[in-house]
């Protein structure tokens, strides 16, 4: 089960990399025009500019999506292996149940051992894996004499418990890493929003101060500087993907970020066909991935109840 996703949203309508590049260019323009700014407002000092630049660089240095997710991804790989081991040994328990009880009791005994959780557990529903193994451990404890008659080895109960404990330990570590990643994401988005507000105020004043000097005024117009960074003829759009659905977008810029701005994971692939969620790249809430899929990109949302959303950089041509 996924953890609760933070409601903190980015206040800027561009990618993080674009935000940093644009803001630093605006600070370069401020440095060139600082003396004039100070004639208009005494707080626009050299230390003000230095402090705001340092704030931008500090936010940029905070862990990005890949850095935040490294521990989580490592535990996920290990957890998938442990889940596979757990499912295998549970199937061995199923065989023991078959050989230890009368045929007309098999269905009831198998269900008591957790069979109702098996299908979802096999689909990488981690809570179901944990529940499956818990039920299996309890069943072994309650029915050891009967299972012995079906051929249970002396080491099987301990082996089963070890497989269960290994999975639960990794699952706990995974959830901790997931929570840590979410907290670090909030920290970075908050830092970005904070300096973005200061850049916005600086730009508003710059446009007023240079209202009669168009070339300089554009230096303090965020959208104009963004065109320098991202190139003219492009824009960032938000694509909403309904529950249990896919949406295809054409004209997506190569190597541009695809940013998940929703509250659930979304899958991404090239072409106009729904993504295979078993093999496609997954972007967690708040994460982003570089578009290496081509100019036609499909987003797939397998969640049956919650819509997904992502920002893409597209050509306006």
N, C-alpha and C positions, 0 to 999 in steps of 0.2 A: 504494500500500500504506500502511496506517495505521501510525503509530509505536507503539511500546510504551507502553501506558497505565500510569500510576503506580498502585500498589496502595494508596496512602494513602486511607483512608476517613474520612468525617465521623463524629464520635463523638456527635453530637446528632441527636435524632429530630424534627427540624423543619426548616423552610427557613432559609436564611441571614438573610433579612430578619426572620423571627420570632425567630431567635437573638439578633440585635442588639437588637430591641425589648424582648424579655423580659429580657435581661441588664441593659440600662440601667434598666428599671423596678426590678429587684432591687437595683441600685446606689442608686437613689433611696431605696428602703426601708432600705438599709444606712446611708445618710447620716443618715436620720431617727433611726436607732437605734444609731448608732456608739458613743455613750458607753456604752450598756449592753453592747454587744458587747465593748468594751475591758475591762469589769469581769470578763468571762469569759475573755478571752484577750488578753494584752498586745499581740500583733501586730496586732490589729484597730484600727489607728490611723487618723486622718484621712488621713495620707499613703498608707496602704495603700489606702484607698478611692479616692483620687485617681489612684493608679498603675493600679489595676485598671480604672477607668473609661477612662483614657487608652489602656490596652491594647485594650479593646473598640473604641474609636473608631478606633484605628490599624488594627486588623484590618478594620473596616468600610470604611476608606478604600482598602484594597488593591484593585486592579482586579477588577471583577466579570466575569462571563462575556462580556457584550457588549463590554466594554473589552478584555478579553484576546483576543477573537476578531476584532477589527476588522482588524488587519493580515492575519491569515490569510484572512478573507473577501475582502479586497481582492485578494490574490494569487490566490485561487481563481477569482474572476471573470476576471481577466486570463489565468490559466492555461487556463481553458475556451475563451477566444477563441483563444489560441495553439494549443491542441489541435485546434480546428476548422480553423484554417489548415493545420496539419500534416497532418491527414487529407485535406484537399482536394488538397494538392500530392502526397501519396503516391498518391492515385487518378490523378493526372496521370502519375506514374511508371508506374503499372499500365498505362495506355493506351500509353505508350511501349514497354513490354515487349511488349505485344500486337502492336505494329506492327514490332518490331525482330527478332523471333525466329520460327522456324517454329511453326505452330499446335500441333504435337505437343510442343513444348518450353515452351509458355506456362505451364502449371501448375507445372512444376519451377522455372522462372525466377521466377515470381511468388512462390512460396514462399521462394526464396532472398532475395528482396527484403523479406521480413518478413510475408507475408500471414497467417501463423498468429497474429500478434498483433493483426490488424486488428479482429476482432469485439469483443474485450475493450477495445481502444483506443477504439472507437466508443461503448462503454458507460462512458466516463470512468474507465477503469482507467489511472491515470497512468503506472505502470511500463510498461504495455503500449504506451502512446503513445511513450515514450522508446525502448523496444526496437524498435518498428516503424520509427522514424526512423533509428535507428542501423543497422539492417539495410538500409534504403533507401540511406543514404549509402555504405555499403560496396559495395552492388551497383552504384551509379552509378560509383564509382571503378574497380571491377573490369571493368565492361562499357561504358565510355564509347564505344569505337568502334562497337559493335553498336547502342547507343541512338542514336548519331548517324544511323545509317542509317534509324532509325524516325522521325526528325524532331526529335530533342532540340535545343533552342535552345542557343546558347553560354552563356546566362545561367542555364539551368535548374539545373545542379549547385550554383552559388552560392546560388540562390534556395532550393533544397531544404535546403542546409546552414544557411542563415539561419533558415528556419522551424524546423528541428530545434534549433538553438542557442537561439532565443527561448523555445521551450517548456522546454528543459532548465534555462535560467536561472531562469524563473519557478517551475518545479517545485522547484528547490533553495531558492529564497526561501520558497516555501510550506511546505516541510518544516521550514525553520528557524523560521518563525513558529509552526508547529504545535508544535514542541518548546518554544519559548518560552512559548506559551500553557499547555502542560502543566506547565512548571516554575512558572509564576505561579499556576496553580490549586493546585499542591501547597503553595506558600507561603501562600496564603489559607486553605486547609483546615487546615494545621498551626497557623496563628495562631488560627483559630477553635477548634480542639480544645484549644489551650493555655489560652485564657481560659475556655472552657466548663468545663474541669476545676476551675479556681479558683472559678467561680460555683457549681458543684456542691458543692464543699466548703463554701463560704459558706452555701449553702442547708441543707446537712446540719446545720451548727452552729446556724443560725437556727431550724430546726425543733426542735432540742433545747432551745435557750434559751427558746423561747416555746411549749413543749409544753402549757402550761396557758392559753395565750392564743390561741385558734383563729384569730381575725381576723388577728393579726400573724403567726402561724405560716404562714398561707396566702400572705403576702407573700414567704415564702422557700420556697414550693413551686413548682417550675418549671412543672409541669403546670397548676397553677391560674393562674399568671400568663400562661401560654400561651393559656388560654381567654379571658383579657381581650383579648389581642392578636388572636387568630384568630376569636373568637366561640365560644360554647358549641355543642354539637351537631355539631362537626366533628372530624375526626381525620386524621392523615397515614398513608397506607397505602403499602406497597411492592407494585408490580405486576411480576411476573416474566413476561417474554415469551419463550417457547421459540424456538429457532432456526427461521428461515424460517416465522414465524407472526405472528399478530396477536391482541391482547387488547383488549376493549372494557370500559370502566368507566363506570358510571352515577353520577350525583350528584356530579360533580366541581365544586368551588366556582369560580365565575366569578372571573377575574383572579388566581387563586392560582397559585403557581409549580408547574411540572411539572419535576422534577429527574431527570436521568439519573444514576443511581448505579451503573450497570454499567460494563463495560469497552469497549463498542462503541457506535457511534451508533444512535439509535432515532428513528423517524419518528412524527409525531403529527398527527392530523386529527380533525375532528368526525364524529359519527355512528358507525354500527356496521359499516361496511365497511372492509376493509383499505386502508391509505393507499397512494396512488400515490407511489412513492418518487421519481418524476421531478418532482413538483410539491409534495409535502407538506413541511412544516417538519421539519428535521432537528435533533436535539439531540445534540451530541457528548458523549462520556463526560465526566462532571463538570460539564456545562453545564445550564442551565435555561431555560425559556421560560414566558411568562405564558399562562394558559389563556384564550384568546379564542375557543375552538372550541365552547363550549356545555357543557351539563351531561353530555353523553355524549361521551366521548373514547376514541379508538382509538389504540393504540400498535402499530406494525408493526416487526418485526425481520427484515430481508431476509437477514441473515447465515445461511449454511447450517450453521454449526457451533457458534456461541457464543450462549448465551441473553443477553437484555438485561433490564435492571431500571430501574424509575423510581419515584419517590415522587410521589404525588398527594394533594391535600387534598380530602377528600370529606365529604359530609353524612352524619350518622349516622341521620337520620330515615328 
